[in-house]
Amino acid sequence: MRKVSGVARTLRNLGDVYHETAQFKRAEDYYQQALTEYREIAHGADSVAIGNTLYNLGENFSAMEEYTNAVDYFKQALSIYRVLSQGADTVNIANILYKLGINHGATKHYAEAEDCHLQALSIHRQITSGASNTDSIIASILNFLGNNYNDMNLYDKATDYYLQALSAYRKMSQGDDSVYSANVLSNLGLNYSEAGDHLKAREAQKQALAIFARFDPQNPQIKFLDHHLHRSLQNILMTKNSIAHELSLIGSKYQKRKQHNKAKDCFTQALVFYRQLNGKQGSLDIACTLSRLAMNYCEMQLYSEADPLLNQSLSMYEALSDSDNSSNIADILCNLAVCDLYRGDKHSARHKFKNAYSIYMKVNQTNQHFHIIETCLSLTTSDDGKSGIVEKRKSEQAHDCDVSVPKSRKTSDYDSLS
């Protein structure tokens, strides 16, 4: 009997050697031979040696990415360990549940993976918490639970477990970071990105990249993180751009409904986003939104507020030489002329109206524009230009020239605004 047991042990040891050297098919062959020997020794009964060999086969199949076979052998090993422990939880049972969870996840059986990981986590926390190797397994289980919930699109639950895993790894390294915490941060970043929180995604990925560069500068994750950092930045910019555009459109809707304070808030918020995107440089979006905000102030008869915004918008349009903004410039000149009239500066108003008229002639604007400007020009020569322009506004809204939205923009219809 001892001779046969020695043969089985030798076969299993040979399987371990081939497994460690990634010769998985040869390892499988020796493990299967060892399993046969152990079963002959046990005469059909369960034994620790049989359970251990089944566990080895599960590990070997998992390494070959044959996850279904791995699950089968891990389940057989789990059944034997539970019989031998007489229903009590043990470290061996917790470890097999952990491995089962990983392989269930790999086969997209997420509910089974969740169940196994949670059982393993509970057992380790109850009977082995505090041991250094166990703390590492607990942190790993937490990370895999995060992966599992991410695969299930349960991003909030994934975030919770990733943060627990990160805390566990940092506790193990006495508050410092490690390659393990970098891996968790990388996973957390992807989870944030998939959940649409690109700012948090970028922050987590930047932390992970810095840790890898510190501890493992050749880690292939670095290239992966570089790529995703760029994507996160692009997503942030796209999100901000989209929000700014929607705010501008909503502001225009409010303005048409004479809800000027709400329109002002929307245009002001849109400007914040557009300026974040463009830094100190101007853009068509900023110029257009400044003009819209200024026209909103004009409709509120707050001309001192409108004037500097119109001048900013005018300077920006004139500086953007890569686009034909002639019509927009003429619109702004008209509104600036109106502001001049309200200050009593008829000479400046007349000059601006003439310039606008000349621009409209060049770009073949509609007769309506010419009629409005001709009427406004006549007001600059009358004694009652201010009251005249008020009456003109009431009838024709002389200041409400169209400000073109950049052609690359799409408009959307808001059916309901509070």
C-alpha positions as CSV (number, residue, x, y, z in Angstrom):
1,M,0.0,0.0,0.0
2,R,2.8,2.4,0.9
3,K,4.5,1.6,-2.4
4,V,1.4,2.5,-4.4
5,S,0.9,5.7,-2.3
6,G,4.5,6.7,-3.1
7,V,3.9,6.2,-6.8
8,A,0.8,8.4,-6.7
9,R,2.7,11.1,-4.9
10,T,5.6,11.0,-7.4
11,L,3.1,11.2,-10.3
12,R,1.4,14.2,-8.7
13,N,4.8,15.9,-8.0
14,L,5.7,15.4,-11.7
15,G,2.4,17.0,-12.6
16,D,3.4,20.0,-10.4
17,V,6.7,20.3,-12.1
18,Y,5.2,20.4,-15.6
19,H,2.5,22.8,-14.5
20,E,5.0,25.2,-13.1
21,T,6.9,25.1,-16.4
22,A,3.7,25.8,-18.3
23,Q,3.7,22.3,-19.9
24,F,0.1,21.9,-19.1
25,K,-0.8,18.9,-21.3
26,R,2.0,16.8,-19.7
27,A,1.0,18.0,-16.3
28,E,-2.6,16.9,-17.0
29,D,-1.4,13.4,-17.9
30,Y,0.6,13.0,-14.7
31,Y,-2.3,14.4,-12.6
32,Q,-4.7,12.0,-14.1
33,Q,-2.4,9.1,-13.5
34,A,-2.0,10.2,-9.9
35,L,-5.8,10.5,-9.5
36,T,-6.2,6.9,-10.7
37,E,-3.6,5.7,-8.2
38,Y,-5.2,7.6,-5.3
39,R,-8.7,6.3,-6.1
40,E,-7.4,2.7,-6.2
41,I,-5.8,3.2,-2.8
42,A,-9.0,4.7,-1.3
43,H,-11.2,1.9,-2.8
44,G,-13.9,4.4,-3.7
45,A,-13.8,6.4,-0.6
46,D,-12.9,10.1,-0.4
47,S,-9.5,11.3,0.7
48,V,-7.5,14.5,1.0
49,A,-5.1,13.3,-1.6
50,I,-7.9,12.8,-4.1
51,G,-9.3,16.3,-3.3
52,N,-5.9,17.9,-3.7
53,T,-5.3,16.2,-7.1
54,L,-8.7,17.2,-8.4
55,Y,-7.8,20.8,-7.3
56,N,-4.5,20.5,-9.2
57,L,-6.4,19.4,-12.3
58,G,-8.8,22.4,-11.9
59,E,-5.8,24.8,-11.7
60,N,-4.2,23.2,-14.7
61,F,-7.3,23.4,-16.9
62,S,-7.8,27.0,-15.8
63,A,-4.2,27.8,-16.8
64,M,-5.0,26.3,-20.3
65,E,-8.1,28.6,-20.3
66,E,-10.3,25.5,-20.5
67,Y,-12.6,27.0,-17.9
68,T,-15.5,24.6,-18.2
69,N,-13.2,21.6,-17.4
70,A,-11.7,23.6,-14.6
71,V,-15.1,24.3,-13.0
72,D,-15.9,20.6,-13.2
73,Y,-12.7,19.5,-11.3
74,F,-13.0,22.3,-8.7
75,K,-16.6,21.2,-8.0
76,Q,-15.4,17.6,-7.5
77,A,-12.7,18.8,-5.1
78,L,-15.1,21.0,-3.3
79,S,-17.5,18.1,-2.7
80,I,-14.8,16.0,-1.3
81,Y,-13.4,18.7,1.0
82,R,-17.0,19.4,2.4
83,V,-17.5,15.7,3.1
84,L,-14.1,15.4,4.9
85,S,-14.7,18.6,6.9
86,Q,-18.2,17.3,7.9
87,G,-19.9,20.5,6.9
88,A,-17.5,22.9,8.6
89,D,-15.9,25.7,6.6
90,T,-12.1,25.4,6.1
91,V,-9.4,27.4,4.3
92,N,-9.3,24.7,1.5
93,I,-13.1,25.2,0.9
94,A,-12.6,29.0,0.8
95,N,-9.8,28.7,-1.7
96,I,-11.7,26.4,-4.0
97,L,-14.7,28.7,-3.9
98,Y,-12.4,31.5,-4.8
99,K,-11.0,29.6,-7.8
100,L,-14.5,28.5,-8.8
101,G,-15.6,32.1,-8.8
102,I,-12.8,33.1,-11.1
103,N,-13.6,30.3,-13.6
104,H,-17.4,30.9,-13.5
105,G,-16.6,34.5,-14.3
106,A,-14.4,33.5,-17.2
107,T,-17.4,31.5,-18.7
108,K,-19.7,34.5,-18.1
109,H,-21.7,32.7,-15.4
110,Y,-21.7,35.8,-13.3
111,A,-24.3,34.9,-10.8
112,E,-22.4,31.6,-9.9
113,A,-19.2,33.6,-9.8
114,E,-20.7,36.1,-7.4
115,D,-22.0,33.4,-5.1
116,C,-18.7,31.6,-4.9
117,H,-16.7,34.7,-4.3
118,L,-19.0,35.9,-1.6
119,Q,-18.9,32.6,0.2
120,A,-15.1,32.5,-0.1
121,L,-14.9,36.1,1.3
122,S,-17.1,35.3,4.2
123,I,-15.1,32.2,5.2
124,H,-11.7,33.9,5.0
125,R,-13.0,36.9,7.0
126,Q,-14.4,34.6,9.7
127,I,-11.6,32.1,10.2
128,T,-8.4,33.5,8.9
129,S,-8.5,37.3,9.0
130,G,-5.2,38.9,10.0
131,A,-2.8,36.4,8.4
132,S,-0.7,38.1,5.7
133,N,-1.4,35.5,3.0
134,T,-5.1,35.5,3.8
135,D,-5.3,39.3,3.6
136,S,-3.9,39.1,0.1
137,I,-6.5,36.5,-0.9
138,I,-9.3,38.7,0.6
139,A,-8.0,41.7,-1.4
140,S,-7.9,39.5,-4.5
141,I,-11.5,38.3,-4.0
142,L,-12.7,41.9,-3.5
143,N,-11.0,42.8,-6.8
144,F,-12.6,39.8,-8.6
145,L,-16.0,40.8,-7.2
146,G,-15.4,44.2,-8.7
147,N,-14.6,42.6,-12.0
148,N,-17.7,40.4,-11.8
149,Y,-20.1,43.3,-11.1
150,N,-18.5,45.4,-13.8
151,D,-19.2,42.5,-16.3
152,M,-22.8,42.6,-15.0
153,N,-22.9,46.4,-15.7
154,L,-23.5,46.9,-12.0
155,Y,-21.0,49.8,-11.9
156,D,-21.8,51.2,-8.4
157,K,-21.4,47.7,-6.8
158,A,-18.2,47.2,-8.8
159,T,-16.9,50.6,-7.6
160,D,-17.6,49.6,-4.0
161,Y,-15.6,46.3,-4.2
162,Y,-12.7,47.9,-6.1
163,L,-12.4,50.6,-3.4
164,Q,-12.5,47.8,-0.7
165,A,-9.8,45.9,-2.6
166,L,-7.7,49.1,-3.0
167,S,-8.0,49.8,0.8
168,A,-7.0,46.2,1.6
169,Y,-3.9,46.2,-0.6
170,R,-2.8,49.6,0.8
171,K,-3.3,48.3,4.3
172,M,-1.1,45.3,3.5
173,S,1.7,47.7,2.3
174,Q,1.2,50.0,5.4
175,G,-0.4,52.8,3.4
176,D,1.9,52.7,0.4
177,D,1.0,51.6,-3.1
178,S,2.1,48.5,-5.0
179,V,1.6,46.8,-8.3
180,Y,-1.5,45.2,-6.8
181,S,-3.1,48.5,-6.0
182,A,-2.2,49.7,-9.4
183,N,-4.0,46.8,-11.0
184,V,-7.1,47.7,-8.9
185,L,-6.9,51.4,-9.9
186,S,-6.7,50.4,-13.5
187,N,-9.8,48.3,-13.1
188,L,-11.5,51.1,-11.2
189,G,-10.7,53.5,-14.0
190,L,-12.2,51.3,-16.6
191,N,-15.3,50.9,-14.4
192,Y,-15.7,54.7,-14.0
193,S,-15.3,55.1,-17.8
194,E,-17.9,52.5,-18.6
195,A,-20.2,54.2,-16.1
196,G,-19.7,57.5,-17.9
197,D,-17.7,59.2,-15.1
198,H,-14.8,60.1,-17.3
199,L,-13.2,62.6,-14.8
200,K,-12.9,59.9,-12.1
201,A,-11.8,57.4,-14.7
202,R,-8.9,59.6,-15.7
203,E,-7.9,60.3,-12.1
204,A,-7.8,56.5,-11.3
205,Q,-5.9,55.7,-14.5
206,K,-3.3,58.5,-13.8
207,Q,-2.7,57.1,-10.3
208,A,-2.3,53.5,-11.7
209,L,0.1,54.7,-14.4
210,A,2.3,56.5,-11.8
211,I,2.5,53.4,-9.6
212,F,3.4,51.1,-12.4
213,A,6.1,53.6,-13.6
214,R,7.5,53.5,-10.0
215,F,7.4,49.8,-9.3
216,D,7.3,48.1,-12.6
217,P,8.2,50.4,-15.6
218,Q,8.1,47.5,-18.1
219,N,4.6,46.4,-17.1
220,P,2.4,46.0,-20.3
221,Q,-0.4,47.7,-18.4
222,I,1.4,51.0,-18.9
223,K,0.8,51.1,-22.7
224,F,-2.8,50.0,-22.0
225,L,-3.3,52.9,-19.5
226,D,-1.7,55.4,-21.8
227,H,-4.3,54.5,-24.4
228,H,-7.2,54.7,-22.0
229,L,-6.0,58.0,-20.5
230,H,-6.1,59.5,-24.0
231,R,-9.6,58.0,-24.5
232,S,-10.8,59.3,-21.1
233,L,-9.6,62.8,-22.0
234,Q,-11.4,62.7,-25.3
235,N,-14.6,61.5,-23.5
236,I,-14.3,64.3,-21.0
237,L,-14.0,66.8,-23.8
238,M,-16.9,65.3,-25.8
239,T,-19.1,65.3,-22.7
240,K,-18.3,68.9,-21.8
241,N,-18.8,70.0,-25.4
242,S,-22.2,68.2,-25.6
243,I,-23.3,69.7,-22.3
244,A,-22.3,73.2,-23.4
245,H,-24.2,72.8,-26.7
246,E,-27.3,71.5,-25.0
247,L,-27.2,74.4,-22.4
248,S,-26.9,76.9,-25.3
249,L,-29.9,75.4,-27.1
250,I,-32.0,75.4,-23.9
251,G,-31.0,79.0,-23.3
252,S,-32.3,79.9,-26.8
253,K,-35.6,78.2,-26.0
254,Y,-36.0,80.1,-22.8
255,Q,-35.0,83.4,-24.5
256,K,-37.8,82.9,-27.1
257,R,-40.2,82.3,-24.3
258,K,-39.1,85.6,-22.7
259,Q,-37.8,83.6,-19.6
260,H,-34.6,85.8,-19.7
261,N,-33.2,84.9,-16.3
262,K,-33.3,81.2,-17.1
263,A,-31.8,81.9,-20.5
264,K,-29.0,83.9,-18.9
265,D,-28.2,81.0,-16.5
266,C,-28.0,78.5,-19.4
267,F,-25.8,80.7,-21.6
268,T,-23.5,81.5,-18.7
269,Q,-23.0,77.8,-17.8
270,A,-22.5,77.0,-21.5
271,L,-19.7,79.6,-21.6
272,V,-17.9,78.0,-18.6
273,F,-17.8,74.6,-20.4
274,Y,-16.7,76.1,-23.8
275,R,-13.9,78.1,-22.1
276,Q,-12.7,75.0,-20.3
277,L,-12.5,73.3,-23.6
278,N,-10.7,76.1,-25.4
279,G,-8.6,77.6,-22.7
280,K,-7.7,81.2,-23.5
281,Q,-8.3,80.8,-27.2
282,G,-11.5,81.8,-28.8
283,S,-13.9,79.6,-30.8
284,L,-17.0,79.9,-32.8
285,D,-18.9,78.3,-29.9
286,I,-17.7,80.9,-27.4
287,A,-18.3,83.8,-29.8
288,C,-21.8,82.6,-30.6
289,T,-22.7,82.0,-26.9
290,L,-21.4,85.5,-25.9
291,S,-23.6,87.0,-28.6
292,R,-26.6,85.1,-27.5
293,L,-26.1,86.1,-23.9
294,A,-25.7,89.7,-25.0
295,M,-28.9,89.6,-27.0
296,N,-30.7,88.2,-23.9
297,Y,-29.4,91.2,-21.9
298,C,-30.6,93.5,-24.6
299,E,-34.1,92.1,-24.4
300,M,-33.9,92.7,-20.7
301,Q,-32.8,96.3,-21.5
302,L,-29.5,95.7,-19.6
303,Y,-27.4,97.3,-22.3
304,S,-24.4,98.0,-20.0
305,E,-24.2,94.2,-19.5
306,A,-24.7,93.4,-23.2
307,D,-22.1,95.8,-24.5
308,P,-18.8,94.1,-23.3
309,L,-20.1,90.7,-24.3
310,L,-20.9,91.9,-27.8
311,N,-17.4,93.4,-28.1
312,Q,-15.8,90.2,-26.9
313,S,-17.8,88.2,-29.4
314,L,-17.0,90.7,-32.2
315,S,-13.2,90.5,-31.5
316,M,-13.5,86.7,-31.5
317,Y,-15.3,86.5,-34.8
318,E,-12.9,88.9,-36.4
319,A,-9.9,86.8,-35.1
320,L,-11.4,83.5,-36.5
321,S,-10.1,84.0,-40.0
322,D,-10.6,80.3,-40.9
323,S,-14.4,80.8,-41.1
324,D,-16.6,83.3,-42.9
325,N,-18.3,85.1,-40.0
326,S,-19.3,88.2,-42.0
327,S,-23.0,87.8,-41.3
328,N,-22.4,87.2,-37.6
329,I,-20.2,90.3,-37.4
330,A,-22.9,92.4,-39.0
331,D,-25.4,91.1,-36.5
332,I,-23.2,92.1,-33.6
333,L,-22.5,95.5,-35.0
334,C,-26.3,96.1,-35.2
335,N,-26.7,95.2,-31.5
336,L,-23.7,97.3,-30.5
337,A,-25.2,100.2,-32.4
338,V,-28.4,99.7,-30.4
339,C,-26.4,99.8,-27.2
340,D,-24.8,103.1,-28.4
341,L,-28.2,104.6,-29.0
342,Y,-29.2,103.8,-25.5
343,R,-26.1,105.6,-24.2
344,G,-27.0,108.5,-26.5
345,D,-24.0,108.0,-28.8
346,K,-25.7,108.5,-32.1
347,H,-22.4,109.1,-34.0
348,S,-21.0,105.7,-33.0
349,A,-24.3,104.0,-33.6
350,R,-24.6,105.4,-37.1
351,H,-21.0,104.3,-37.9
352,K,-21.8,100.7,-36.7
353,F,-25.1,100.6,-38.6
354,K,-23.3,101.7,-41.8
355,N,-20.6,99.0,-41.4
356,A,-23.3,96.4,-40.8
357,Y,-25.2,97.6,-43.9
358,S,-22.0,97.3,-46.0
359,I,-21.4,93.8,-44.8
360,Y,-25.0,92.7,-45.5
361,M,-24.7,94.1,-49.0
362,K,-21.5,92.0,-49.6
363,V,-23.1,88.7,-48.3
364,N,-26.4,89.3,-50.1
365,Q,-28.5,89.3,-47.0
366,T,-32.3,89.6,-47.1
367,N,-34.2,92.8,-47.8
368,Q,-35.5,92.6,-44.2
369,H,-32.0,93.4,-42.9
370,F,-31.7,96.4,-45.2
371,H,-35.1,97.7,-44.2
372,I,-34.3,97.3,-40.4
373,I,-30.9,99.1,-40.7
374,E,-32.3,101.9,-42.9
375,T,-34.9,102.5,-40.3
376,C,-32.3,102.4,-37.5
377,L,-30.1,104.8,-39.4
378,S,-32.9,107.3,-39.6
379,L,-33.2,107.1,-35.8
380,T,-29.5,108.1,-35.4
381,T,-30.3,111.5,-37.1
382,S,-33.6,112.1,-35.2
383,D,-33.8,114.0,-31.9
384,D,-35.6,111.0,-30.2
385,G,-33.3,108.1,-31.2
386,K,-33.7,106.4,-27.8
387,S,-37.5,106.3,-27.6
388,G,-37.6,105.7,-31.4
389,I,-35.5,102.6,-31.1
390,V,-37.7,101.4,-28.2
391,E,-40.8,101.6,-30.4
392,K,-38.9,100.0,-33.3
393,R,-38.0,97.1,-31.0
394,K,-41.6,96.5,-30.0
395,S,-42.7,96.3,-33.6
396,E,-39.8,94.6,-35.4
397,Q,-37.3,93.6,-32.7
398,A,-34.5,95.4,-34.5
399,H,-31.8,94.1,-32.3
400,D,-32.8,90.5,-32.6
401,C,-30.7,89.6,-35.6
402,D,-30.0,85.9,-36.2
403,V,-26.8,84.6,-34.7
404,S,-25.7,81.7,-36.8
405,V,-25.0,78.4,-35.0
406,P,-21.8,76.8,-36.5
407,K,-22.7,74.6,-39.3
408,S,-21.2,71.5,-37.7
409,R,-23.8,71.7,-34.9
410,K,-27.0,69.7,-34.9
411,T,-30.1,71.3,-33.3
412,S,-32.5,69.4,-31.1
413,D,-36.1,70.2,-30.2
414,Y,-37.1,70.5,-26.6
415,D,-40.8,69.9,-26.3
416,S,-41.1,70.7,-22.6
417,L,-39.3,73.3,-20.5
418,S,-40.3,74.2,-17.0
